[in-house]
Amino acid sequence: MARSGRGPRHSTPSVYSEKLLEASGITVETLDLSEALGWVRKMKDDDPELQVKLSAIQGYTNVRGIPPESLMKMAKLGVAIDRWVKDKQLSATAIQCWTALEEFYGWFPARS
């Protein structure tokens, strides 16, 4: 058993889930958060995929009271991950609730 990589506020024990998945024949691809945020930084606000993602977010949840810049951050990260999924031809994803997203990106996924 080992401590998870979720940071000090989320130091839940974990049992290398990647190894368990791989032992079952499931390939695991890992995306480094800094790489995803690098793609986000390069993304233009008028990117067509971004506008579609933003509309999708606004369509499936009540966004009243959420600052537009926060919605844009959610949408940009969503597009970056969608592009990675498509590029890697993945069939499923799981996103860890990174404390780094809150600290370095100003977004706390567990509250979204």
Biopython code that builds the backbone (N, CA, C, O; Angstrom):
import numpy as np
from Bio.PDB.StructureBuilder import StructureBuilder

atoms = [
    (1, "MET", "N", (0.853, -1.176, 0.000)),
    (1, "MET", "CA", (0.000, 0.000, 0.000)),
    (1, "MET", "C", (0.896, 1.235, 0.000)),
    (1, "MET", "O", (1.972, 1.237, 0.598)),
    (2, "ALA", "N", (0.439, 2.279, -0.675)),
    (2, "ALA", "CA", (1.220, 3.510, -0.771)),
    (2, "ALA", "C", (0.294, 4.710, -0.664)),
    (2, "ALA", "O", (-0.909, 4.603, -0.901)),
    (3, "ARG", "N", (0.850, 5.820, -0.316)),
    (3, "ARG", "CA", (0.084, 7.067, -0.288)),
    (3, "ARG", "C", (-0.198, 7.503, -1.712)),
    (3, "ARG", "O", (0.626, 7.337, -2.611)),
    (4, "SER", "N", (-1.379, 8.062, -1.894)),
    (4, "SER", "CA", (-1.716, 8.522, -3.235)),
    (4, "SER", "C", (-0.982, 9.819, -3.539)),
    (4, "SER", "O", (-0.436, 10.460, -2.642)),
    (5, "GLY", "N", (-0.974, 10.197, -4.808)),
    (5, "GLY", "CA", (-0.322, 11.425, -5.230)),
    (5, "GLY", "C", (-1.250, 12.620, -5.156)),
    (5, "GLY", "O", (-1.017, 13.611, -5.849)),
    (6, "ARG", "N", (-2.279, 12.567, -4.353)),
    (6, "ARG", "CA", (-3.285, 13.614, -4.321)),
    (6, "ARG", "C", (-2.894, 14.805, -3.471)),
    (6, "ARG", "O", (-3.635, 15.787, -3.441)),
    (7, "GLY", "N", (-1.807, 14.768, -2.806)),
    (7, "GLY", "CA", (-1.400, 15.911, -1.994)),
    (7, "GLY", "C", (-1.721, 15.701, -0.533)),
    (7, "GLY", "O", (-2.416, 14.752, -0.171)),
    (8, "PRO", "N", (-1.212, 16.593, 0.312)),
    (8, "PRO", "CA", (-1.315, 16.406, 1.762)),
    (8, "PRO", "C", (-2.741, 16.434, 2.304)),
    (8, "PRO", "O", (-3.030, 15.754, 3.288)),
    (9, "ARG", "N", (-3.638, 17.199, 1.689)),
    (9, "ARG", "CA", (-5.007, 17.247, 2.208)),
    (9, "ARG", "C", (-5.806, 16.022, 1.804)),
    (9, "ARG", "O", (-6.903, 15.796, 2.316)),
    (10, "HIS", "N", (-5.263, 15.231, 0.891)),
    (10, "HIS", "CA", (-5.957, 14.046, 0.402)),
    (10, "HIS", "C", (-5.018, 12.854, 0.442)),
    (10, "HIS", "O", (-4.848, 12.164, -0.563)),
    (11, "SER", "N", (-4.424, 12.612, 1.563)),
    (11, "SER", "CA", (-3.425, 11.545, 1.639)),
    (11, "SER", "C", (-4.088, 10.212, 1.950)),
    (11, "SER", "O", (-3.749, 9.550, 2.931)),
    (12, "THR", "N", (-5.032, 9.828, 1.106)),
    (12, "THR", "CA", (-5.704, 8.548, 1.277)),
    (12, "THR", "C", (-4.807, 7.436, 0.776)),
    (12, "THR", "O", (-4.126, 7.596, -0.237)),
    (13, "PRO", "N", (-4.799, 6.319, 1.469)),
    (13, "PRO", "CA", (-4.001, 5.192, 0.984)),
    (13, "PRO", "C", (-4.572, 4.683, -0.328)),
    (13, "PRO", "O", (-5.786, 4.713, -0.531)),
    (14, "SER", "N", (-3.719, 4.222, -1.209)),
    (14, "SER", "CA", (-4.182, 3.633, -2.452)),
    (14, "SER", "C", (-3.359, 2.392, -2.747)),
    (14, "SER", "O", (-2.273, 2.204, -2.200)),
    (15, "VAL", "N", (-3.880, 1.568, -3.600)),
    (15, "VAL", "CA", (-3.193, 0.333, -3.951)),
    (15, "VAL", "C", (-2.917, 0.342, -5.443)),
    (15, "VAL", "O", (-3.514, -0.439, -6.184)),
    (16, "TYR", "N", (-2.017, 1.218, -5.903)),
    (16, "TYR", "CA", (-1.590, 1.272, -7.290)),
    (16, "TYR", "C", (-2.639, 0.766, -8.267)),
    (16, "TYR", "O", (-2.469, -0.291, -8.874)),
    (17, "SER", "N", (-3.715, 1.513, -8.418)),
    (17, "SER", "CA", (-4.808, 1.094, -9.280)),
    (17, "SER", "C", (-4.350, 0.866, -10.715)),
    (17, "SER", "O", (-4.902, 0.012, -11.410)),
    (18, "GLU", "N", (-3.344, 1.621, -11.171)),
    (18, "GLU", "CA", (-2.836, 1.415, -12.525)),
    (18, "GLU", "C", (-2.319, -0.004, -12.700)),
    (18, "GLU", "O", (-2.569, -0.639, -13.725)),
    (19, "LYS", "N", (-1.607, -0.497, -11.714)),
    (19, "LYS", "CA", (-1.051, -1.851, -11.793)),
    (19, "LYS", "C", (-2.164, -2.884, -11.819)),
    (19, "LYS", "O", (-2.060, -3.888, -12.524)),
    (20, "LEU", "N", (-3.223, -2.653, -11.064)),
    (20, "LEU", "CA", (-4.356, -3.578, -11.066)),
    (20, "LEU", "C", (-5.036, -3.597, -12.429)),
    (20, "LEU", "O", (-5.394, -4.658, -12.940)),
    (21, "LEU", "N", (-5.212, -2.413, -13.014)),
    (21, "LEU", "CA", (-5.829, -2.338, -14.334)),
    (21, "LEU", "C", (-4.960, -3.031, -15.377)),
    (21, "LEU", "O", (-5.455, -3.810, -16.191)),
    (22, "GLU", "N", (-3.678, -2.745, -15.348)),
    (22, "GLU", "CA", (-2.768, -3.356, -16.312)),
    (22, "GLU", "C", (-2.719, -4.867, -16.153)),
    (22, "GLU", "O", (-2.592, -5.585, -17.145)),
    (23, "ALA", "N", (-2.816, -5.360, -14.934)),
    (23, "ALA", "CA", (-2.835, -6.797, -14.696)),
    (23, "ALA", "C", (-4.082, -7.442, -15.309)),
    (23, "ALA", "O", (-4.101, -8.640, -15.592)),
    (24, "SER", "N", (-5.119, -6.628, -15.507)),
    (24, "SER", "CA", (-6.358, -7.117, -16.119)),
    (24, "SER", "C", (-6.372, -6.891, -17.627)),
    (24, "SER", "O", (-7.395, -7.104, -18.277)),
    (25, "GLY", "N", (-5.240, -6.461, -18.186)),
    (25, "GLY", "CA", (-5.152, -6.259, -19.620)),
    (25, "GLY", "C", (-5.593, -4.888, -20.098)),
    (25, "GLY", "O", (-5.776, -4.684, -21.298)),
    (26, "ILE", "N", (-5.765, -3.949, -19.185)),
    (26, "ILE", "CA", (-6.191, -2.598, -19.531)),
    (26, "ILE", "C", (-4.962, -1.695, -19.556)),
    (26, "ILE", "O", (-4.239, -1.586, -18.566)),
    (27, "THR", "N", (-4.736, -1.052, -20.693)),
    (27, "THR", "CA", (-3.600, -0.141, -20.828)),
    (27, "THR", "C", (-3.935, 1.184, -20.159)),
    (27, "THR", "O", (-5.040, 1.702, -20.321)),
    (28, "VAL", "N", (-2.996, 1.727, -19.419)),
    (28, "VAL", "CA", (-3.199, 2.988, -18.709)),
    (28, "VAL", "C", (-2.275, 4.048, -19.310)),
    (28, "VAL", "O", (-1.062, 3.856, -19.388)),
    (29, "GLU", "N", (-2.859, 5.159, -19.730)),
    (29, "GLU", "CA", (-2.112, 6.315, -20.221)),
    (29, "GLU", "C", (-2.210, 7.398, -19.159)),
    (29, "GLU", "O", (-3.301, 7.668, -18.659)),
    (30, "THR", "N", (-1.112, 8.012, -18.812)),
    (30, "THR", "CA", (-1.114, 9.061, -17.800)),
    (30, "THR", "C", (-0.831, 10.408, -18.462)),
    (30, "THR", "O", (0.067, 10.531, -19.295)),
    (31, "LEU", "N", (-1.600, 11.397, -18.082)),
    (31, "LEU", "CA", (-1.400, 12.755, -18.570)),
    (31, "LEU", "C", (-0.882, 13.607, -17.423)),
    (31, "LEU", "O", (-1.530, 13.718, -16.383)),
    (32, "ASP", "N", (0.277, 14.204, -17.612)),
    (32, "ASP", "CA", (0.847, 15.083, -16.601)),
    (32, "ASP", "C", (0.067, 16.400, -16.588)),
    (32, "ASP", "O", (-0.181, 16.983, -17.643)),
    (33, "LEU", "N", (-0.311, 16.859, -15.428)),
    (33, "LEU", "CA", (-1.086, 18.079, -15.296)),
    (33, "LEU", "C", (-0.388, 19.275, -15.932)),
    (33, "LEU", "O", (-1.044, 20.115, -16.548)),
    (34, "SER", "N", (0.917, 19.364, -15.794)),
    (34, "SER", "CA", (1.629, 20.508, -16.371)),
    (34, "SER", "C", (1.515, 20.514, -17.889)),
    (34, "SER", "O", (1.460, 21.581, -18.500)),
    (35, "GLU", "N", (1.478, 19.351, -18.497)),
    (35, "GLU", "CA", (1.308, 19.264, -19.945)),
    (35, "GLU", "C", (-0.084, 19.754, -20.351)),
    (35, "GLU", "O", (-0.222, 20.526, -21.300)),
    (36, "ALA", "N", (-1.105, 19.306, -19.636)),
    (36, "ALA", "CA", (-2.477, 19.743, -19.933)),
    (36, "ALA", "C", (-2.622, 21.253, -19.750)),
    (36, "ALA", "O", (-3.249, 21.918, -20.574)),
    (37, "LEU", "N", (-2.057, 21.790, -18.695)),
    (37, "LEU", "CA", (-2.165, 23.231, -18.460)),
    (37, "LEU", "C", (-1.362, 24.021, -19.487)),
    (37, "LEU", "O", (-1.704, 25.163, -19.793)),
    (38, "GLY", "N", (-0.311, 23.431, -20.016)),
    (38, "GLY", "CA", (0.435, 24.071, -21.099)),
    (38, "GLY", "C", (-0.432, 24.190, -22.344)),
    (38, "GLY", "O", (-0.421, 25.226, -23.009)),
    (39, "TRP", "N", (-1.176, 23.152, -22.662)),
    (39, "TRP", "CA", (-2.093, 23.204, -23.805)),
    (39, "TRP", "C", (-3.168, 24.253, -23.572)),
    (39, "TRP", "O", (-3.542, 24.983, -24.489)),
    (40, "VAL", "N", (-3.665, 24.326, -22.340)),
    (40, "VAL", "CA", (-4.703, 25.301, -21.992)),
    (40, "VAL", "C", (-4.182, 26.722, -22.202)),
    (40, "VAL", "O", (-4.878, 27.563, -22.771)),
    (41, "ARG", "N", (-2.970, 26.987, -21.750)),
    (41, "ARG", "CA", (-2.393, 28.339, -21.888)),
    (41, "ARG", "C", (-2.282, 28.774, -23.345)),
    (41, "ARG", "O", (-2.414, 29.959, -23.652)),
    (42, "LYS", "N", (-2.041, 27.828, -24.235)),
    (42, "LYS", "CA", (-1.894, 28.146, -25.654)),
    (42, "LYS", "C", (-3.241, 28.318, -26.366)),
    (42, "LYS", "O", (-3.293, 28.845, -27.478)),
    (43, "MET", "N", (-4.320, 27.877, -25.728)),
    (43, "MET", "CA", (-5.627, 27.881, -26.372)),
    (43, "MET", "C", (-6.203, 29.296, -26.453)),
    (43, "MET", "O", (-6.176, 30.045, -25.477)),
    (44, "LYS", "N", (-6.713, 29.642, -27.605)),
    (44, "LYS", "CA", (-7.340, 30.951, -27.829)),
    (44, "LYS", "C", (-8.806, 30.894, -27.403)),
    (44, "LYS", "O", (-9.474, 29.875, -27.578)),
    (45, "ASP", "N", (-9.299, 32.004, -26.842)),
    (45, "ASP", "CA", (-10.683, 32.056, -26.378)),
    (45, "ASP", "C", (-11.702, 31.875, -27.493)),
    (45, "ASP", "O", (-12.840, 31.483, -27.230)),
    (46, "ASP", "N", (-11.314, 32.153, -28.732)),
    (46, "ASP", "CA", (-12.262, 32.020, -29.842)),
    (46, "ASP", "C", (-12.129, 30.677, -30.572)),
    (46, "ASP", "O", (-12.707, 30.503, -31.645)),
    (47, "ASP", "N", (-11.380, 29.733, -30.005)),
    (47, "ASP", "CA", (-11.241, 28.397, -30.581)),
    (47, "ASP", "C", (-12.630, 27.774, -30.726)),
    (47, "ASP", "O", (-13.371, 27.722, -29.745)),
    (48, "PRO", "N", (-13.004, 27.300, -31.916)),
    (48, "PRO", "CA", (-14.343, 26.729, -32.118)),
    (48, "PRO", "C", (-14.673, 25.577, -31.171)),
    (48, "PRO", "O", (-15.797, 25.494, -30.675)),
    (49, "GLU", "N", (-13.704, 24.679, -30.909)),
    (49, "GLU", "CA", (-13.955, 23.568, -29.985)),
    (49, "GLU", "C", (-14.244, 24.094, -28.576)),
    (49, "GLU", "O", (-15.065, 23.540, -27.845)),
    (50, "LEU", "N", (-13.558, 25.161, -28.219)),
    (50, "LEU", "CA", (-13.748, 25.759, -26.902)),
    (50, "LEU", "C", (-15.159, 26.324, -26.765)),
    (50, "LEU", "O", (-15.799, 26.160, -25.726)),
    (51, "GLN", "N", (-15.633, 26.979, -27.800)),
    (51, "GLN", "CA", (-16.980, 27.552, -27.761)),
    (51, "GLN", "C", (-18.038, 26.449, -27.667)),
    (51, "GLN", "O", (-19.050, 26.618, -26.986)),
    (52, "VAL", "N", (-17.810, 25.327, -28.344)),
    (52, "VAL", "CA", (-18.733, 24.186, -28.254)),
    (52, "VAL", "C", (-18.734, 23.629, -26.831)),
    (52, "VAL", "O", (-19.794, 23.341, -26.276)),
    (53, "LYS", "N", (-17.545, 23.478, -26.243)),
    (53, "LYS", "CA", (-17.436, 22.941, -24.874)),
    (53, "LYS", "C", (-18.092, 23.882, -23.873)),
    (53, "LYS", "O", (-18.780, 23.433, -22.956)),
    (54, "LEU", "N", (-17.882, 25.180, -24.044)),
    (54, "LEU", "CA", (-18.483, 26.171, -23.158)),
    (54, "LEU", "C", (-20.007, 26.093, -23.236)),
    (54, "LEU", "O", (-20.687, 26.137, -22.211)),
    (55, "SER", "N", (-20.535, 25.977, -24.438)),
    (55, "SER", "CA", (-21.985, 25.849, -24.618)),
    (55, "SER", "C", (-22.507, 24.566, -23.974)),
    (55, "SER", "O", (-23.587, 24.553, -23.383)),
    (56, "ALA", "N", (-21.733, 23.493, -24.092)),
    (56, "ALA", "CA", (-22.139, 22.219, -23.484)),
    (56, "ALA", "C", (-22.212, 22.345, -21.965)),
    (56, "ALA", "O", (-23.161, 21.869, -21.342)),
    (57, "ILE", "N", (-21.212, 22.985, -21.377)),
    (57, "ILE", "CA", (-21.220, 23.180, -19.920)),
    (57, "ILE", "C", (-22.437, 23.990, -19.506)),
    (57, "ILE", "O", (-23.126, 23.645, -18.545)),
    (58, "GLN", "N", (-22.696, 25.055, -20.225)),
    (58, "GLN", "CA", (-23.838, 25.920, -19.905)),
    (58, "GLN", "C", (-25.163, 25.202, -20.141)),
    (58, "GLN", "O", (-26.181, 25.563, -19.551)),
    (59, "GLY", "N", (-25.151, 24.188, -20.999)),
    (59, "GLY", "CA", (-26.366, 23.456, -21.302)),
    (59, "GLY", "C", (-26.718, 22.357, -20.316)),
    (59, "GLY", "O", (-27.887, 21.987, -20.198)),
    (60, "TYR", "N", (-25.731, 21.827, -19.605)),
    (60, "TYR", "CA", (-26.042, 20.719, -18.712)),
    (60, "TYR", "C", (-26.030, 21.073, -17.231)),
    (60, "TYR", "O", (-26.319, 20.216, -16.396)),
    (61, "THR", "N", (-25.707, 22.305, -16.887)),
    (61, "THR", "CA", (-25.754, 22.678, -15.476)),
    (61, "THR", "C", (-26.069, 24.170, -15.345)),
    (61, "THR", "O", (-25.873, 24.949, -16.278)),
    (62, "ASN", "N", (-26.548, 24.533, -14.192)),
    (62, "ASN", "CA", (-26.841, 25.939, -13.900)),
    (62, "ASN", "C", (-25.521, 26.662, -13.624)),
    (62, "ASN", "O", (-24.818, 26.342, -12.665)),
    (63, "VAL", "N", (-25.198, 27.622, -14.457)),
    (63, "VAL", "CA", (-23.934, 28.353, -14.309)),
    (63, "VAL", "C", (-24.147, 29.765, -13.763)),
    (63, "VAL", "O", (-23.217, 30.571, -13.731)),
    (64, "ARG", "N", (-25.357, 30.053, -13.342)),
    (64, "ARG", "CA", (-25.642, 31.378, -12.787)),
    (64, "ARG", "C", (-24.732, 31.630, -11.583)),
    (64, "ARG", "O", (-24.634, 30.799, -10.680)),
    (65, "GLY", "N", (-24.078, 32.771, -11.587)),
    (65, "GLY", "CA", (-23.203, 33.145, -10.473)),
    (65, "GLY", "C", (-21.764, 32.688, -10.639)),
    (65, "GLY", "O", (-20.904, 33.058, -9.840)),
    (66, "ILE", "N", (-21.486, 31.887, -11.667)),
    (66, "ILE", "CA", (-20.109, 31.445, -11.897)),
    (66, "ILE", "C", (-19.441, 32.466, -12.816)),
    (66, "ILE", "O", (-19.952, 32.744, -13.901)),
    (67, "PRO", "N", (-18.320, 33.020, -12.400)),
    (67, "PRO", "CA", (-17.639, 34.022, -13.237)),
    (67, "PRO", "C", (-17.285, 33.448, -14.607)),
    (67, "PRO", "O", (-16.870, 32.294, -14.710)),
    (68, "PRO", "N", (-17.447, 34.252, -15.657)),
    (68, "PRO", "CA", (-17.123, 33.782, -17.014)),
    (68, "PRO", "C", (-15.700, 33.238, -17.144)),
    (68, "PRO", "O", (-15.469, 32.275, -17.877)),
    (69, "GLU", "N", (-14.751, 33.847, -16.440)),
    (69, "GLU", "CA", (-13.372, 33.349, -16.531)),
    (69, "GLU", "C", (-13.236, 31.948, -15.938)),
    (69, "GLU", "O", (-12.408, 31.162, -16.399)),
    (70, "SER", "N", (-14.034, 31.629, -14.925)),
    (70, "SER", "CA", (-14.008, 30.284, -14.345)),
    (70, "SER", "C", (-14.611, 29.264, -15.310)),
    (70, "SER", "O", (-14.100, 28.154, -15.457)),
    (71, "LEU", "N", (-15.696, 29.654, -15.958)),
    (71, "LEU", "CA", (-16.287, 28.772, -16.967)),
    (71, "LEU", "C", (-15.306, 28.526, -18.110)),
    (71, "LEU", "O", (-15.200, 27.412, -18.622)),
    (72, "MET", "N", (-14.602, 29.564, -18.497)),
    (72, "MET", "CA", (-13.619, 29.439, -19.568)),
    (72, "MET", "C", (-12.508, 28.474, -19.169)),
    (72, "MET", "O", (-12.053, 27.679, -19.992)),
    (73, "LYS", "N", (-12.067, 28.536, -17.913)),
    (73, "LYS", "CA", (-11.041, 27.612, -17.439)),
    (73, "LYS", "C", (-11.531, 26.173, -17.512)),
    (73, "LYS", "O", (-10.805, 25.288, -17.965)),
    (74, "MET", "N", (-12.762, 25.940, -17.067)),
    (74, "MET", "CA", (-13.331, 24.587, -17.131)),
    (74, "MET", "C", (-13.380, 24.101, -18.568)),
    (74, "MET", "O", (-12.984, 22.974, -18.868)),
    (75, "ALA", "N", (-13.869, 24.960, -19.456)),
    (75, "ALA", "CA", (-14.013, 24.588, -20.861)),
    (75, "ALA", "C", (-12.659, 24.309, -21.505)),
    (75, "ALA", "O", (-12.510, 23.334, -22.243)),
    (76, "LYS", "N", (-11.675, 25.155, -21.232)),
    (76, "LYS", "CA", (-10.348, 24.964, -21.822)),
    (76, "LYS", "C", (-9.722, 23.653, -21.369)),
    (76, "LYS", "O", (-9.160, 22.921, -22.184)),
    (77, "LEU", "N", (-9.815, 23.353, -20.085)),
    (77, "LEU", "CA", (-9.260, 22.091, -19.603)),
    (77, "LEU", "C", (-10.020, 20.917, -20.221)),
    (77, "LEU", "O", (-9.422, 19.901, -20.576)),
    (78, "GLY", "N", (-11.333, 21.063, -20.347)),
    (78, "GLY", "CA", (-12.130, 20.017, -20.983)),
    (78, "GLY", "C", (-11.712, 19.759, -22.413)),
    (78, "GLY", "O", (-11.583, 18.606, -22.825)),
    (79, "VAL", "N", (-11.500, 20.817, -23.175)),
    (79, "VAL", "CA", (-11.065, 20.675, -24.571)),
    (79, "VAL", "C", (-9.676, 20.052, -24.632)),
    (79, "VAL", "O", (-9.429, 19.181, -25.466)),
    (80, "ALA", "N", (-8.775, 20.480, -23.769)),
    (80, "ALA", "CA", (-7.421, 19.922, -23.761)),
    (80, "ALA", "C", (-7.464, 18.418, -23.495)),
    (80, "ALA", "O", (-6.776, 17.644, -24.162)),
    (81, "ILE", "N", (-8.265, 18.014, -22.531)),
    (81, "ILE", "CA", (-8.372, 16.586, -22.209)),
    (81, "ILE", "C", (-9.073, 15.839, -23.339)),
    (81, "ILE", "O", (-8.662, 14.733, -23.692)),
    (82, "ASP", "N", (-10.127, 16.426, -23.914)),
    (82, "ASP", "CA", (-10.817, 15.796, -25.049)),
    (82, "ASP", "C", (-9.854, 15.546, -26.208)),
    (82, "ASP", "O", (-9.884, 14.480, -26.822)),
    (83, "ARG", "N", (-9.013, 16.513, -26.503)),
    (83, "ARG", "CA", (-8.048, 16.366, -27.597)),
    (83, "ARG", "C", (-7.043, 15.257, -27.298)),
    (83, "ARG", "O", (-6.676, 14.484, -28.183)),
    (84, "TRP", "N", (-6.601, 15.187, -26.042)),
    (84, "TRP", "CA", (-5.667, 14.141, -25.633)),
    (84, "TRP", "C", (-6.319, 12.772, -25.768)),
    (84, "TRP", "O", (-5.699, 11.830, -26.262)),
    (85, "VAL", "N", (-7.563, 12.662, -25.332)),
    (85, "VAL", "CA", (-8.306, 11.400, -25.422)),
    (85, "VAL", "C", (-8.419, 10.963, -26.885)),
    (85, "VAL", "O", (-8.208, 9.796, -27.215)),
    (86, "LYS", "N", (-8.752, 11.907, -27.744)),
    (86, "LYS", "CA", (-8.881, 11.592, -29.170)),
    (86, "LYS", "C", (-7.535, 11.179, -29.765)),
    (86, "LYS", "O", (-7.449, 10.194, -30.498)),
    (87, "ASP", "N", (-6.491, 11.935, -29.448)),
    (87, "ASP", "CA", (-5.157, 11.643, -29.965)),
    (87, "ASP", "C", (-4.671, 10.265, -29.531)),
    (87, "ASP", "O", (-4.060, 9.546, -30.322)),
    (88, "LYS", "N", (-4.933, 9.896, -28.298)),
    (88, "LYS", "CA", (-4.482, 8.609, -27.755)),
    (88, "LYS", "C", (-5.473, 7.481, -28.022)),
    (88, "LYS", "O", (-5.208, 6.325, -27.694)),
    (89, "GLN", "N", (-6.627, 7.825, -28.626)),
    (89, "GLN", "CA", (-7.686, 6.852, -28.922)),
    (89, "GLN", "C", (-8.105, 6.090, -27.666)),
    (89, "GLN", "O", (-8.171, 4.860, -27.656)),
    (90, "LEU", "N", (-8.385, 6.848, -26.613)),
    (90, "LEU", "CA", (-8.784, 6.253, -25.349)),
    (90, "LEU", "C", (-10.286, 5.974, -25.338)),
    (90, "LEU", "O", (-11.057, 6.653, -26.016)),
    (91, "SER", "N", (-10.686, 4.983, -24.574)),
    (91, "SER", "CA", (-12.106, 4.654, -24.482)),
    (91, "SER", "C", (-12.707, 5.031, -23.137)),
    (91, "SER", "O", (-13.923, 4.959, -22.962)),
    (92, "ALA", "N", (-11.877, 5.430, -22.193)),
    (92, "ALA", "CA", (-12.364, 5.836, -20.873)),
    (92, "ALA", "C", (-11.331, 6.738, -20.219)),
    (92, "ALA", "O", (-10.145, 6.674, -20.541)),
    (93, "THR", "N", (-11.789, 7.580, -19.299)),
    (93, "THR", "CA", (-10.875, 8.444, -18.556)),
    (93, "THR", "C", (-11.270, 8.484, -17.087)),
    (93, "THR", "O", (-12.407, 8.192, -16.718)),
    (94, "ALA", "N", (-10.321, 8.845, -16.282)),
    (94, "ALA", "CA", (-10.552, 9.111, -14.865)),
    (94, "ALA", "C", (-9.653, 10.270, -14.497)),
    (94, "ALA", "O", (-8.473, 10.285, -14.846)),
    (95, "ILE", "N", (-10.201, 11.231, -13.802)),
    (95, "ILE", "CA", (-9.423, 12.405, -13.425)),
    (95, "ILE", "C", (-9.328, 12.463, -11.910)),
    (95, "ILE", "O", (-10.336, 12.468, -11.203)),
    (96, "GLN", "N", (-8.119, 12.507, -11.441)),
    (96, "GLN", "CA", (-7.875, 12.623, -10.017)),
    (96, "GLN", "C", (-8.139, 14.060, -9.595)),
    (96, "GLN", "O", (-7.831, 14.990, -10.341)),
    (97, "CYS", "N", (-8.691, 14.250, -8.437)),
    (97, "CYS", "CA", (-8.986, 15.589, -7.921)),
    (97, "CYS", "C", (-7.682, 16.219, -7.448)),
    (97, "CYS", "O", (-7.374, 16.213, -6.256)),
    (98, "TRP", "N", (-6.927, 16.759, -8.387)),
    (98, "TRP", "CA", (-5.605, 17.295, -8.096)),
    (98, "TRP", "C", (-5.690, 18.580, -7.274)),
    (98, "TRP", "O", (-6.401, 19.513, -7.647)),
    (99, "THR", "N", (-4.982, 18.626, -6.184)),
    (99, "THR", "CA", (-4.900, 19.879, -5.439)),
    (99, "THR", "C", (-4.134, 20.913, -6.251)),
    (99, "THR", "O", (-4.317, 22.115, -6.060)),
    (100, "ALA", "N", (-3.280, 20.452, -7.155)),
    (100, "ALA", "CA", (-2.525, 21.377, -8.003)),
    (100, "ALA", "C", (-3.445, 22.185, -8.906)),
    (100, "ALA", "O", (-3.132, 23.329, -9.236)),
    (101, "LEU", "N", (-4.581, 21.606, -9.316)),
    (101, "LEU", "CA", (-5.526, 22.380, -10.128)),
    (101, "LEU", "C", (-6.018, 23.594, -9.362)),
    (101, "LEU", "O", (-6.151, 24.682, -9.922)),
    (102, "GLU", "N", (-6.282, 23.405, -8.096)),
    (102, "GLU", "CA", (-6.727, 24.530, -7.277)),
    (102, "GLU", "C", (-5.588, 25.533, -7.079)),
    (102, "GLU", "O", (-5.783, 26.740, -7.216)),
    (103, "GLU", "N", (-4.424, 25.030, -6.761)),
    (103, "GLU", "CA", (-3.303, 25.913, -6.430)),
    (103, "GLU", "C", (-2.742, 26.657, -7.648)),
    (103, "GLU", "O", (-2.438, 27.847, -7.563)),
    (104, "PHE", "N", (-2.606, 25.958, -8.775)),
    (104, "PHE", "CA", (-1.934, 26.559, -9.924)),
    (104, "PHE", "C", (-2.873, 26.998, -11.045)),
    (104, "PHE", "O", (-2.467, 27.746, -11.935)),
    (105, "TYR", "N", (-4.129, 26.539, -11.008)),
    (105, "TYR", "CA", (-5.055, 26.881, -12.069)),
    (105, "TYR", "C", (-6.264, 27.654, -11.560)),
    (105, "TYR", "O", (-7.030, 28.211, -12.345)),
    (106, "GLY", "N", (-6.431, 27.683, -10.224)),
    (106, "GLY", "CA", (-7.537, 28.423, -9.637)),
    (106, "GLY", "C", (-8.878, 27.750, -9.797)),
    (106, "GLY", "O", (-9.916, 28.410, -9.772)),
    (107, "TRP", "N", (-8.865, 26.441, -9.960)),
    (107, "TRP", "CA", (-10.097, 25.682, -10.167)),
    (107, "TRP", "C", (-10.052, 24.430, -9.333)),
    (107, "TRP", "O", (-9.063, 23.698, -9.370)),
    (108, "PHE", "N", (-11.099, 24.167, -8.583)),
    (108, "PHE", "CA", (-11.167, 22.997, -7.712)),
    (108, "PHE", "C", (-12.197, 22.050, -8.281)),
    (108, "PHE", "O", (-13.393, 22.263, -8.083)),
    (109, "PRO", "N", (-11.769, 20.991, -8.995)),
    (109, "PRO", "CA", (-12.690, 20.133, -9.712)),
    (109, "PRO", "C", (-13.760, 19.470, -8.856)),
    (109, "PRO", "O", (-14.863, 19.227, -9.346)),
    (110, "ALA", "N", (-13.474, 19.174, -7.604)),
    (110, "ALA", "CA", (-14.461, 18.519, -6.755)),
    (110, "ALA", "C", (-15.637, 19.444, -6.433)),
    (110, "ALA", "O", (-16.697, 18.975, -6.017)),
    (111, "ARG", "N", (-15.457, 20.740, -6.622)),
    (111, "ARG", "CA", (-16.542, 21.682, -6.352)),
    (111, "ARG", "C", (-17.288, 22.072, -7.620)),
    (111, "ARG", "O", (-18.272, 22.809, -7.558)),
    (112, "SER", "N", (-16.831, 21.589, -8.759)),
    (112, "SER", "CA", (-17.443, 21.987, -10.026)),
    (112, "SER", "C", (-18.593, 21.089, -10.398)),
    (112, "SER", "O", (-19.219, 21.287, -11.439)),
]
sb = StructureBuilder()
sb.init_structure("model")
sb.init_model(0)
sb.init_chain("A")
sb.init_seg("    ")
for serial, (resi, resn, name, xyz) in enumerate(atoms, 1):
    if name == "N":
        sb.init_residue(resn, " ", resi, " ")
    sb.init_atom(name, np.array(xyz, "f"), 0.0, 1.0, " ", f" {name:<3s}", serial, name[0])
structure = sb.get_structure()
